[in-house]
Amino acid sequence: MSDYTFHEVAIADRIATVTMNRPPVNAQTRETREEMIAIFDALSDDPDVSVVILCSATKAFSAGADIKERTGIAATKGDYVRHNRLAREFFYAVADCEKPVIAAINGPAIGAGFALMLACDIMLASEDAWFQMPEVNVGLAGGAAFIMEHFSKSRCRTMYFTARRYPASELYRLGVIETVTPNDALMETAMSYAREIAAKSPMALQAAKRAFGTVAEMPVRDAYRFEQSLTVGLSRTEDAKEAQRAFVEKRPPVFKRR
């Protein structure tokens, strides 16, 4: 893929690795967000990618929004409106990516960095990772919708109103993250999950990702009907027939994306 200023992108064996690299702590600016949107839009469209790993080259996963940048917002009319629109699309470029996204959290995920992690499909963390929603500490409010999807009423409000830090072990206990690994095992663990996913039918993976994103707010009956419609469409594809033949023949499938 193209060269980027704040991210490194590598693709191999149907796995894309997107590495955030804005030292010292991957603080988010307009430029970093615009760049990540472009990256995830491209990966959604890339037929050679089945799964994405989002990780960090710095000591933090992401420390959230760059507060220094915020002091200059609203210098002109409409500036804050544009800023907020970009922030929304930044998170949803990841959440709506047509490929499953694995977050490999190596250190602090704070504020908008925490929300970015929660926008991913599968979350893995190292023992050094910790999480915080400190918006009230800087006189702001945002991100409650992301944490409300994953935590209880009391925990959400405690997390938000106190800005307490929570270790990876606590999020694992609550079932929010998939696993906690030793620091030096994080990326290999993420690759292990990614390799498992990349071996599946690309068309089935995209349909499943679409289903998760669509049925969340639907009544169960309607949601299942929607999923059945996806299954009917998939059943008519060559890849579905190949997956079933391979299962019966006890061999790896060979997918052709049709």
Accessible surface in RSA format (square Angstrom, percent):
REM  Atomic radii and reference values for relative SASA: ProtOr
REM  Chains: A
REM  Algorithm: Lee & Richards
REM  Probe-radius: 1.40
REM  Slices: 20
REM RES _ NUM      All-atoms   Total-Side   Main-Chain    Non-polar    All polar
REM                ABS   REL    ABS   REL    ABS   REL    ABS   REL    ABS   REL
RES MET A   1    97.08  50.3  17.52  11.6  79.57 189.4  34.83  29.6  62.25  82.5
RES SER A   2    85.09  71.9  64.92  86.6  20.18  46.5  35.41  75.4  49.69  69.6
RES ASP A   3   144.86 101.5 116.25 115.7  28.61  67.6  38.63  90.9 106.22 105.9
RES TYR A   4    57.83  27.0  27.28  15.5  30.55  79.5  24.19  18.2  33.64  41.5
RES THR A   5   106.48  75.7  76.76  77.8  29.72  70.8  48.32  64.9  58.16  87.9
RES PHE A   6    46.03  23.0  45.18  28.0   0.85   2.2  45.21  27.4   0.82   2.3
RES HIS A   7     9.58   5.2   4.71   3.3   4.87  12.5   0.48   0.5   9.10  10.6
RES GLU A   8    92.82  53.3  86.84  65.7   5.98  14.2  48.40  93.6  44.43  36.3
RES VAL A   9    32.19  21.2   1.30   1.2  30.89  74.4   1.64   1.4  30.55  82.9
RES ALA A  10    65.40  60.1  57.42  88.6   7.98  18.2  64.38  90.7   1.02   2.7
RES ILE A  11    61.29  34.9  28.66  21.3  32.64  78.7  28.68  20.7  32.61  88.5
RES ALA A  12    65.54  60.3  55.91  86.3   9.64  21.9  63.05  88.8   2.49   6.6
RES ASP A  13   125.53  87.9 100.88 100.4  24.65  58.3  33.19  78.1  92.34  92.1
RES ARG A  14    70.46  29.6  66.91  34.1   3.55   8.5  42.74  58.4  27.72  16.8
RES ILE A  15     4.80   2.7   2.58   1.9   2.23   5.4   2.58   1.9   2.23   6.0
RES ALA A  16     0.00   0.0   0.00   0.0   0.00   0.0   0.00   0.0   0.00   0.0
RES THR A  17    26.96  19.2  26.21  26.6   0.75   1.8  16.12  21.7  10.84  16.4
RES VAL A  18     0.00   0.0   0.00   0.0   0.00   0.0   0.00   0.0   0.00   0.0
RES THR A  19    20.78  14.8  20.78  21.1   0.00   0.0   8.88  11.9  11.89  18.0
RES MET A  20     9.48   4.9   9.48   6.3   0.00   0.0   3.66   3.1   5.82   7.7
RES ASN A  21    48.53  33.5  41.73  40.3   6.81  16.4   2.51   6.0  46.02  44.5
RES ARG A  22    66.52  27.9  65.23  33.3   1.29   3.1  11.94  16.3  54.58  33.1
RES PRO A  23    95.99  70.0  77.78  70.9  18.21  66.2  77.89  64.3  18.11 112.5
RES PRO A  24    93.41  68.1  87.91  80.1   5.51  20.0  91.48  75.5   1.93  12.0
RES VAL A  25    37.49  24.7  37.38  33.8   0.11   0.3  37.38  32.5   0.11   0.3
RES ASN A  26     5.60   3.9   3.17   3.1   2.43   5.8   3.86   9.3   1.74   1.7
RES ALA A  27    18.50  17.0  16.96  26.2   1.54   3.5  16.96  23.9   1.54   4.1
RES GLN A  28     7.49   4.2   6.43   4.7   1.06   2.5   6.61  14.1   0.88   0.7
RES THR A  29    10.18   7.2  10.18  10.3   0.00   0.0   8.88  11.9   1.30   2.0
RES ARG A  30    61.85  26.0  61.57  31.4   0.29   0.7  24.04  32.9  37.81  22.9
RES GLU A  31    96.55  55.4  93.02  70.4   3.52   8.4  41.56  80.4  54.99  44.9
RES THR A  32    10.34   7.4  10.06  10.2   0.28   0.7   9.83  13.2   0.51   0.8
RES ARG A  33     6.72   2.8   6.72   3.4   0.00   0.0   0.21   0.3   6.51   3.9
RES GLU A  34    93.83  53.9  86.68  65.6   7.15  17.0  29.11  56.3  64.72  52.8
RES GLU A  35    25.81  14.8  19.20  14.5   6.61  15.7  13.95  27.0  11.86   9.7
RES MET A  36     2.09   1.1   2.09   1.4   0.00   0.0   2.09   1.8   0.00   0.0
RES ILE A  37    32.65  18.6  32.62  24.3   0.02   0.1  32.65  23.5   0.00   0.0
RES ALA A  38    52.83  48.6  41.79  64.5  11.04  25.1  48.18  67.8   4.66  12.3
RES ILE A  39     0.00   0.0   0.00   0.0   0.00   0.0   0.00   0.0   0.00   0.0
RES PHE A  40     0.31   0.2   0.00   0.0   0.31   0.8   0.11   0.1   0.20   0.6
RES ASP A  41    81.13  56.8  73.69  73.3   7.45  17.6  26.81  63.1  54.32  54.2
RES ALA A  42    40.07  36.8  27.97  43.2  12.09  27.5  36.06  50.8   4.00  10.6
RES LEU A  43     0.00   0.0   0.00   0.0   0.00   0.0   0.00   0.0   0.00   0.0
RES SER A  44    22.13  18.7  16.90  22.5   5.23  12.0  12.44  26.5   9.68  13.6
RES ASP A  45   124.66  87.3 102.72 102.2  21.94  51.9  22.86  53.8 101.80 101.5
RES ASP A  46    29.08  20.4  24.88  24.8   4.19   9.9   9.33  22.0  19.75  19.7
RES PRO A  47    73.88  53.8  71.44  65.1   2.44   8.9  72.86  60.2   1.02   6.3
RES ASP A  48    89.55  62.7  88.12  87.7   1.44   3.4  18.27  43.0  71.28  71.1
RES VAL A  49     0.29   0.2   0.00   0.0   0.29   0.7   0.00   0.0   0.29   0.8
RES SER A  50     1.66   1.4   0.00   0.0   1.66   3.8   1.38   2.9   0.28   0.4
RES VAL A  51     0.00   0.0   0.00   0.0   0.00   0.0   0.00   0.0   0.00   0.0
RES VAL A  52     0.00   0.0   0.00   0.0   0.00   0.0   0.00   0.0   0.00   0.0
RES ILE A  53     0.00   0.0   0.00   0.0   0.00   0.0   0.00   0.0   0.00   0.0
RES LEU A  54     0.00   0.0   0.00   0.0   0.00   0.0   0.00   0.0   0.00   0.0
RES CYS A  55     8.15   6.2   8.15   9.1   0.00   0.0   2.71   6.9   5.44   5.9
RES SER A  56    18.52  15.7   0.00   0.0  18.52  42.7   0.00   0.0  18.52  25.9
RES ALA A  57    57.80  53.1  17.81  27.5  39.99  91.0  27.14  38.2  30.66  81.2
RES THR A  58    16.48  11.7   3.99   4.0  12.49  29.8  12.95  17.4   3.53   5.3
RES LYS A  59   155.77  76.0 131.44  80.6  24.34  57.9  86.38  77.8  69.39  73.9
RES ALA A  60     2.72   2.5   2.72   4.2   0.00   0.0   2.72   3.8   0.00   0.0
RES PHE A  61     0.00   0.0   0.00   0.0   0.00   0.0   0.00   0.0   0.00   0.0
RES SER A  62     0.00   0.0   0.00   0.0   0.00   0.0   0.00   0.0   0.00   0.0
RES ALA A  63    30.07  27.6  17.52  27.0  12.55  28.5  17.52  24.7  12.55  33.2
RES GLY A  64     1.13   1.4   0.00   N/A   1.13   1.4   1.13   3.1   0.00   0.0
RES ALA A  65    23.93  22.0  12.03  18.6  11.90  27.1  12.03  16.9  11.90  31.5
RES ASP A  66    20.54  14.4  17.32  17.2   3.22   7.6   2.77   6.5  17.77  17.7
RES ILE A  67    77.60  44.2  74.05  55.2   3.55   8.5  74.05  53.3   3.55   9.6
RES LYS A  68   177.36  86.5 164.10 100.7  13.26  31.6 110.11  99.1  67.25  71.6
RES GLU A  69    47.37  27.2  32.75  24.8  14.62  34.8  33.03  63.9  14.34  11.7
RES ARG A  70    57.15  24.0  47.15  24.0   9.99  23.8  12.39  16.9  44.76  27.1
RES THR A  71   118.46  84.3  79.51  80.6  38.96  92.8  70.53  94.7  47.94  72.5
RES GLY A  72    47.49  58.6   0.00   N/A  47.49  58.6  38.40 105.4   9.09  20.4
RES ILE A  73    18.92  10.8   3.38   2.5  15.54  37.4   4.07   2.9  14.85  40.3
RES ALA A  74    62.44  57.4  37.01  57.1  25.43  57.8  38.53  54.3  23.91  63.3
RES ALA A  75    86.29  79.3  45.44  70.1  40.85  92.9  57.60  81.1  28.68  76.0
RES THR A  76    85.98  61.1  76.36  77.4   9.61  22.9  76.30 102.5   9.68  14.6
RES LYS A  77   204.12  99.6 179.16 109.9  24.96  59.4 129.71 116.7  74.41  79.3
RES GLY A  78    33.92  41.8   0.00   N/A  33.92  41.8  20.84  57.2  13.07  29.3
RES ASP A  79    15.92  11.2  15.43  15.4   0.49   1.2   0.49   1.2  15.43  15.4
RES TYR A  80    83.33  38.9  81.82  46.6   1.51   3.9  68.75  51.7  14.58  18.0
RES VAL A  81    90.85  59.8  87.07  78.8   3.78   9.1  90.08  78.3   0.76   2.1
RES ARG A  82   118.03  49.6 113.53  57.9   4.50  10.7  56.18  76.8  61.85  37.5
RES HIS A  83     3.62   2.0   2.53   1.8   1.09   2.8   2.92   3.0   0.69   0.8
RES ASN A  84    64.27  44.3  63.32  61.2   0.95   2.3  12.10  29.1  52.16  50.4
RES ARG A  85   116.26  48.8 116.26  59.3   0.00   0.0  43.71  59.7  72.55  44.0
RES LEU A  86    27.97  15.6  24.37  17.4   3.60   9.1  27.64  19.4   0.33   0.9
RES ALA A  87    17.11  15.7  17.10  26.4   0.01   0.0  17.10  24.1   0.01   0.0
RES ARG A  88   127.20  53.4 125.74  64.1   1.47   3.5  58.95  80.6  68.26  41.4
RES GLU A  89    89.27  51.2  88.68  67.1   0.59   1.4  27.70  53.6  61.57  50.3
RES PHE A  90     3.05   1.5   2.94   1.8   0.11   0.3   2.94   1.8   0.11   0.3
RES PHE A  91    20.63  10.3  20.63  12.8   0.00   0.0  20.63  12.5   0.00   0.0
RES TYR A  92   100.50  46.9  99.33  56.5   1.17   3.0  62.90  47.3  37.59  46.3
RES ALA A  93    12.98  11.9   2.25   3.5  10.73  24.4  10.83  15.3   2.15   5.7
RES VAL A  94     0.32   0.2   0.00   0.0   0.32   0.8   0.00   0.0   0.32   0.9
RES ALA A  95    29.31  26.9  18.46  28.5  10.84  24.7  19.85  27.9   9.46  25.1
RES ASP A  96   101.68  71.2  80.95  80.6  20.72  49.0  32.73  77.0  68.94  68.8
RES CYS A  97     1.36   1.0   0.00   0.0   1.36   3.2   1.14   2.9   0.23   0.2
RES GLU A  98    77.64  44.6  74.65  56.5   2.99   7.1  20.53  39.7  57.11  46.6
RES LYS A  99     4.40   2.1   4.40   2.7   0.00   0.0   3.64   3.3   0.75   0.8
RES PRO A 100    15.64  11.4  15.64  14.3   0.00   0.0  15.64  12.9   0.00   0.0
RES VAL A 101     0.07   0.0   0.02   0.0   0.06   0.1   0.04   0.0   0.03   0.1
RES ILE A 102     0.03   0.0   0.03   0.0   0.00   0.0   0.03   0.0   0.00   0.0
RES ALA A 103     0.00   0.0   0.00   0.0   0.00   0.0   0.00   0.0   0.00   0.0
RES ALA A 104     0.36   0.3   0.00   0.0   0.36   0.8   0.00   0.0   0.36   1.0
RES ILE A 105     0.00   0.0   0.00   0.0   0.00   0.0   0.00   0.0   0.00   0.0
RES ASN A 106    41.35  28.5  32.87  31.8   8.48  20.4  20.12  48.4  21.23  20.5
RES GLY A 107     1.09   1.3   0.00   N/A   1.09   1.3   1.09   3.0   0.00   0.0
RES PRO A 108    24.97  18.2  24.97  22.8   0.00   0.0  24.97  20.6   0.00   0.0
RES ALA A 109     0.00   0.0   0.00   0.0   0.00   0.0   0.00   0.0   0.00   0.0
RES ILE A 110    29.72  16.9  29.72  22.1   0.00   0.0  29.72  21.4   0.00   0.0
RES GLY A 111     3.59   4.4   0.00   N/A   3.59   4.4   3.51   9.6   0.08   0.2
RES ALA A 112    15.51  14.3   9.28  14.3   6.23  14.2  12.96  18.3   2.55   6.8
RES GLY A 113     0.00   0.0   0.00   N/A   0.00   0.0   0.00   0.0   0.00   0.0
RES PHE A 114     0.00   0.0   0.00   0.0   0.00   0.0   0.00   0.0   0.00   0.0
RES ALA A 115     2.34   2.1   2.34   3.6   0.00   0.0   2.34   3.3   0.00   0.0
RES LEU A 116     0.14   0.1   0.14   0.1   0.00   0.0   0.14   0.1   0.00   0.0
RES MET A 117     0.00   0.0   0.00   0.0   0.00   0.0   0.00   0.0   0.00   0.0
RES LEU A 118     8.50   4.7   0.01   0.0   8.49  21.3   0.01   0.0   8.49  22.8
RES ALA A 119     9.92   9.1   0.00   0.0   9.92  22.6   4.07   5.7   5.84  15.5
RES CYS A 120     8.50   6.4   0.00   0.0   8.50  20.0   0.10   0.3   8.39   9.1
RES ASP A 121    61.03  42.7  31.11  31.0  29.92  70.8  17.13  40.3  43.89  43.8
RES ILE A 122    46.16  26.3  42.70  31.8   3.46   8.3  46.16  33.2   0.00   0.0
RES MET A 123    12.35   6.4  10.46   6.9   1.89   4.5  10.46   8.9   1.89   2.5
RES LEU A 124     0.00   0.0   0.00   0.0   0.00   0.0   0.00   0.0   0.00   0.0
RES ALA A 125     0.00   0.0   0.00   0.0   0.00   0.0   0.00   0.0   0.00   0.0
RES SER A 126     1.18   1.0   1.18   1.6   0.00   0.0   1.03   2.2   0.15   0.2
RES GLU A 127   112.10  64.4  85.87  65.0  26.24  62.5  28.39  54.9  83.71  68.3
RES ASP A 128    83.85  58.7  71.47  71.1  12.38  29.3  19.54  46.0  64.32  64.1
RES ALA A 129     3.14   2.9   0.00   0.0   3.14   7.1   0.00   0.0   3.14   8.3
RES TRP A 130    51.79  20.8  51.79  25.1   0.00   0.0  35.82  19.1  15.97  25.9
RES PHE A 131     0.11   0.1   0.01   0.0   0.10   0.3   0.01   0.0   0.10   0.3
RES GLN A 132    22.02  12.3  21.92  16.0   0.10   0.2   0.10   0.2  21.92  16.6
RES MET A 133     1.04   0.5   1.04   0.7   0.00   0.0   0.00   0.0   1.04   1.4
RES PRO A 134    22.44  16.4  22.30  20.3   0.13   0.5  22.30  18.4   0.13   0.8
RES GLU A 135    30.55  17.5  30.47  23.1   0.08   0.2   0.55   1.1  30.00  24.5
RES VAL A 136    64.46  42.4  44.84  40.6  19.62  47.3  46.38  40.3  18.08  49.1
RES ASN A 137    99.75  68.8  62.77  60.7  36.98  89.0  24.51  59.0  75.24  72.7
RES VAL A 138    74.42  49.0  47.95  43.4  26.47  63.8  57.46  49.9  16.95  46.0
RES GLY A 139    70.31  86.7   0.00   N/A  70.31  86.7  38.74 106.3  31.57  70.7
RES LEU A 140    56.34  31.4  47.18  33.8   9.16  23.0  52.33  36.7   4.01  10.8
RES ALA A 141    90.55  83.3  56.16  86.7  34.40  78.2  56.86  80.1  33.69  89.2
RES GLY A 142    35.98  44.4   0.00   N/A  35.98  44.4  33.81  92.8   2.17   4.9
RES GLY A 143    23.96  29.5   0.00   N/A  23.96  29.5  10.57  29.0  13.39  30.0
RES ALA A 144    42.62  39.2  41.31  63.7   1.32   3.0  41.31  58.2   1.32   3.5
RES ALA A 145    78.99  72.6  62.74  96.8  16.25  37.0  67.12  94.5  11.87  31.4
RES PHE A 146    29.38  14.7  27.39  17.0   1.99   5.2  29.38  17.8   0.00   0.0
RES ILE A 147     1.21   0.7   1.21   0.9   0.00   0.0   1.21   0.9   0.00   0.0
RES MET A 148   113.11  58.6  92.72  61.4  20.39  48.5  73.98  62.9  39.13  51.8
RES GLU A 149   131.37  75.4  95.79  72.5  35.58  84.7  40.87  79.1  90.50  73.9
RES HIS A 150    55.98  30.6  30.04  20.9  25.94  66.4  25.52  26.3  30.47  35.5
RES PHE A 151    18.34   9.2   0.70   0.4  17.65  45.9   7.50   4.5  10.84  31.0
RES SER A 152    72.27  61.1  53.87  71.9  18.40  42.4  55.97 119.2  16.31  22.8
RES LYS A 153   150.94  73.6 138.38  84.9  12.56  29.9  84.64  76.2  66.30  70.6
RES SER A 154    79.79  67.4  71.81  95.8   7.98  18.4  44.82  95.4  34.97  49.0
RES ARG A 155    57.25  24.0  54.12  27.6   3.12   7.4  10.72  14.7  46.53  28.2
RES CYS A 156     4.76   3.6   4.24   4.7   0.52   1.2   3.62   9.2   1.14   1.2
RES ARG A 157    97.35  40.9  96.18  49.0   1.17   2.8  33.97  46.4  63.38  38.4
RES THR A 158    43.15  30.7  38.43  39.0   4.72  11.2  22.23  29.9  20.91  31.6
RES MET A 159     0.25   0.1   0.25   0.2   0.00   0.0   0.21   0.2   0.04   0.1
RES TYR A 160    18.10   8.4  18.10  10.3   0.00   0.0  17.33  13.0   0.77   1.0
RES PHE A 161   141.84  71.0 118.91  73.7  22.93  59.7 120.15  72.8  21.69  62.1
RES THR A 162    66.53  47.3  38.26  38.8  28.28  67.4  45.06  60.5  21.47  32.5
RES ALA A 163     6.64   6.1   1.11   1.7   5.53  12.6   1.11   1.6   5.53  14.7
RES ARG A 164   144.71  60.8 137.58  70.1   7.13  17.0  37.82  51.7 106.89  64.8
RES ARG A 165   153.83  64.6 130.49  66.5  23.34  55.6  36.18  49.4 117.65  71.3
RES TYR A 166    19.36   9.0  19.30  11.0   0.06   0.2  17.79  13.4   1.58   1.9
RES PRO A 167    69.65  50.8  68.80  62.7   0.84   3.1  69.01  57.0   0.64   3.9
RES ALA A 168     1.86   1.7   1.08   1.7   0.78   1.8   1.08   1.5   0.78   2.1
RES SER A 169    72.21  61.0  64.43  86.0   7.78  17.9  48.44 103.1  23.77  33.3
RES GLU A 170    29.99  17.2  27.85  21.1   2.15   5.1  11.72  22.7  18.27  14.9
RES LEU A 171     0.03   0.0   0.03   0.0   0.00   0.0   0.03   0.0   0.00   0.0
RES TYR A 172   118.34  55.3 111.65  63.5   6.69  17.4  63.29  47.6  55.05  67.9
RES ARG A 173   160.68  67.5 128.67  65.6  32.02  76.2  70.74  96.7  89.94  54.5
RES LEU A 174    72.48  40.4  40.26  28.8  32.22  81.0  45.38  31.9  27.10  72.9
RES GLY A 175    61.54  75.9   0.00   N/A  61.54  75.9  30.72  84.3  30.83  69.0
RES VAL A 176    15.03   9.9   2.20   2.0  12.84  30.9   5.90   5.1   9.13  24.8
RES ILE A 177     5.03   2.9   0.00   0.0   5.03  12.1   0.95   0.7   4.07  11.1
RES GLU A 178    89.59  51.4  73.25  55.4  16.34  38.9  11.66  22.5  77.93  63.6
RES THR A 179    31.90  22.7  31.90  32.3   0.00   0.0   7.20   9.7  24.70  37.3
RES VAL A 180    43.83  28.8  19.99  18.1  23.84  57.4  19.99  17.4  23.84  64.7
RES THR A 181     8.40   6.0   7.24   7.3   1.16   2.8   8.40  11.3   0.00   0.0
RES PRO A 182    71.91  52.4  71.91  65.5   0.00   0.0  71.91  59.4   0.00   0.0
RES ASN A 183    75.94  52.4  58.20  56.2  17.74  42.7  28.46  68.5  47.48  45.9
RES ASP A 184   139.80  97.9 100.00  99.5  39.80  94.1  52.87 124.4  86.93  86.7
RES ALA A 185    32.62  30.0  29.89  46.1   2.73   6.2  32.62  45.9   0.00   0.0
RES LEU A 186     6.28   3.5   6.19   4.4   0.09   0.2   6.19   4.3   0.09   0.2
RES MET A 187    74.91  38.8  72.75  48.1   2.16   5.1  70.65  60.1   4.26   5.6
RES GLU A 188   102.12  58.6  97.39  73.7   4.73  11.3  60.37 116.8  41.74  34.1
RES THR A 189    31.03  22.1  26.70  27.1   4.33  10.3  18.01  24.2  13.02  19.7
RES ALA A 190     0.00   0.0   0.00   0.0   0.00   0.0   0.00   0.0   0.00   0.0
RES MET A 191    50.18  26.0  50.18  33.2   0.00   0.0  44.86  38.1   5.32   7.0
RES SER A 192    47.20  39.9  44.84  59.8   2.36   5.4  15.39  32.8  31.81  44.6
RES TYR A 193    59.09  27.6  58.40  33.2   0.68   1.8  40.68  30.6  18.41  22.7
RES ALA A 194     0.00   0.0   0.00   0.0   0.00   0.0   0.00   0.0   0.00   0.0
RES ARG A 195   114.22  48.0 106.05  54.1   8.17  19.5  57.95  79.2  56.27  34.1
RES GLU A 196   110.55  63.5 103.63  78.4   6.91  16.5  42.09  81.4  68.46  55.9
RES ILE A 197    24.98  14.2  24.98  18.6   0.00   0.0  24.98  18.0   0.00   0.0
RES ALA A 198    12.76  11.7   5.84   9.0   6.92  15.7   6.01   8.5   6.75  17.9
RES ALA A 199    65.01  59.8  45.31  69.9  19.70  44.8  57.04  80.3   7.97  21.1
RES LYS A 200   111.34  54.3 108.01  66.3   3.33   7.9  58.97  53.1  52.36  55.8
RES SER A 201    11.94  10.1   9.55  12.8   2.39   5.5   7.21  15.3   4.73   6.6
RES PRO A 202     7.10   5.2   5.84   5.3   1.26   4.6   6.77   5.6   0.33   2.0
RES MET A 203    53.27  27.6  47.70  31.6   5.57  13.3  50.38  42.8   2.88   3.8
RES ALA A 204    38.60  35.5  35.83  55.3   2.78   6.3  36.20  51.0   2.40   6.4
RES LEU A 205    25.90  14.4  24.04  17.2   1.86   4.7  24.69  17.3   1.21   3.3
RES GLN A 206    26.76  15.0  24.98  18.3   1.78   4.2   6.25  13.3  20.51  15.6
RES ALA A 207     6.93   6.4   6.23   9.6   0.69   1.6   6.33   8.9   0.60   1.6
RES ALA A 208    47.37  43.6  39.43  60.8   7.94  18.1  46.57  65.6   0.80   2.1
RES LYS A 209    21.97  10.7  17.24  10.6   4.73  11.3  19.56  17.6   2.41   2.6
RES ARG A 210   115.07  48.3 105.59  53.8   9.48  22.6  52.06  71.1  63.01  38.2
RES ALA A 211    10.14   9.3  10.14  15.7   0.00   0.0  10.14  14.3   0.00   0.0
RES PHE A 212   158.40  79.3 147.80  91.5  10.61  27.6 148.66  90.1   9.74  27.9
RES GLY A 213    68.24  84.2   0.00   N/A  68.24  84.2  37.77 103.6  30.48  68.3
RES THR A 214    58.77  41.8  43.61  44.2  15.16  36.1  34.61  46.5  24.17  36.5
RES VAL A 215    27.66  18.2  23.25  21.0   4.41  10.6  23.25  20.2   4.41  12.0
RES ALA A 216    75.34  69.3  38.03  58.7  37.31  84.9  48.78  68.7  26.56  70.4
RES GLU A 217   164.91  94.7 133.26 100.8  31.65  75.4  65.58 126.8  99.33  81.1
RES MET A 218    62.34  32.3  46.74  30.9  15.61  37.2  45.71  38.9  16.63  22.0
RES PRO A 219    89.24  65.0  76.16  69.4  13.08  47.6  88.46  73.0   0.78   4.9
RES VAL A 220   128.89  84.8 123.80 112.1   5.09  12.3 124.84 108.5   4.05  11.0
RES ARG A 221   184.53  77.5 172.68  88.0  11.85  28.2  67.78  92.6 116.75  70.8
RES ASP A 222    53.05  37.2  51.17  50.9   1.88   4.5   9.77  23.0  43.28  43.2
RES ALA A 223     9.76   9.0   9.76  15.1   0.00   0.0   9.76  13.7   0.00   0.0
RES TYR A 224   131.48  61.4 130.84  74.4   0.63   1.6  89.18  67.0  42.30  52.1
RES ARG A 225   126.10  52.9 124.21  63.3   1.89   4.5  63.90  87.3  62.20  37.7
RES PHE A 226    54.69  27.4  48.94  30.3   5.75  15.0  54.30  32.9   0.39   1.1
RES GLU A 227    68.93  39.6  67.41  51.0   1.51   3.6  10.74  20.8  58.18  47.5
RES GLN A 228    85.77  48.0  83.96  61.4   1.81   4.3  24.52  52.2  61.26  46.5
RES SER A 229    64.52  54.5  47.55  63.5  16.97  39.1  46.07  98.1  18.45  25.8
RES LEU A 230    33.79  18.8  28.67  20.5   5.12  12.9  32.25  22.6   1.55   4.2
RES THR A 231    85.70  60.9  85.41  86.6   0.29   0.7  59.33  79.7  26.36  39.9
RES VAL A 232    71.53  47.1  69.96  63.3   1.58   3.8  71.53  62.2   0.00   0.0
RES GLY A 233    38.07  46.9   0.00   N/A  38.07  46.9  31.37  86.1   6.69  15.0
RES LEU A 234    41.16  22.9  39.88  28.5   1.28   3.2  40.18  28.2   0.98   2.6
RES SER A 235    55.24  46.7  42.27  56.4  12.97  29.9  33.08  70.5  22.15  31.0
RES ARG A 236   179.89  75.5 155.93  79.5  23.96  57.0  57.98  79.2 121.91  73.9
RES THR A 237    22.03  15.7  17.65  17.9   4.39  10.5  21.13  28.4   0.90   1.4
RES GLU A 238    88.03  50.5  85.38  64.6   2.65   6.3  40.70  78.7  47.33  38.6
RES ASP A 239     2.06   1.4   2.05   2.0   0.02   0.0   0.58   1.4   1.48   1.5
RES ALA A 240    16.47  15.1  10.33  15.9   6.14  14.0  15.98  22.5   0.49   1.3
RES LYS A 241    96.92  47.3  94.82  58.2   2.10   5.0  81.90  73.7  15.02  16.0
RES GLU A 242    18.54  10.6  18.54  14.0   0.00   0.0   8.48  16.4  10.07   8.2
RES ALA A 243    34.98  32.2  28.77  44.4   6.21  14.1  29.34  41.3   5.64  14.9
RES GLN A 244   109.60  61.3 105.67  77.2   3.92   9.3  47.09 100.2  62.51  47.4
RES ARG A 245   116.69  49.0 112.88  57.5   3.81   9.1  54.91  75.1  61.78  37.4
RES ALA A 246     1.86   1.7   1.52   2.3   0.34   0.8   1.52   2.1   0.34   0.9
RES PHE A 247   168.93  84.5 153.56  95.1  15.37  40.0 162.08  98.3   6.86  19.6
RES VAL A 248   113.00  74.4  95.41  86.4  17.59  42.4 100.83  87.6  12.18  33.0
RES GLU A 249    98.79  56.7  72.18  54.6  26.62  63.4  39.38  76.2  59.41  48.5
RES LYS A 250   185.19  90.3 148.41  91.1  36.78  87.6 116.27 104.7  68.91  73.4
RES ARG A 251    84.65  35.5  70.33  35.9  14.32  34.1  53.38  73.0  31.27  18.9
RES PRO A 252   110.58  80.6 101.88  92.9   8.70  31.6 106.93  88.3   3.65  22.7
RES PRO A 253    48.45  35.3  32.54  29.7  15.91  57.8  32.54  26.9  15.91  98.9
RES VAL A 254   100.03  65.8  94.28  85.3   5.75  13.9  97.43  84.7   2.60   7.0
RES PHE A 255    47.88  24.0  20.16  12.5  27.72  72.1  20.16  12.2  27.72  79.3
RES LYS A 256   119.65  58.4  98.15  60.2  21.50  51.2  57.20  51.5  62.46  66.5
RES ARG A 257    89.54  37.6  68.78  35.1  20.76  49.4  29.58  40.4  59.95  36.3
RES ARG A 258   133.37  56.0 120.86  61.6  12.51  29.8  62.66  85.6  70.71  42.9
END  Absolute sums over single chains surface
CHAIN  1 A    13663.0      11181.9       2481.1       7896.0       5767.1
END  Absolute sums over all chains
TOTAL         13663.0      11181.9       2481.1       7896.0       5767.1
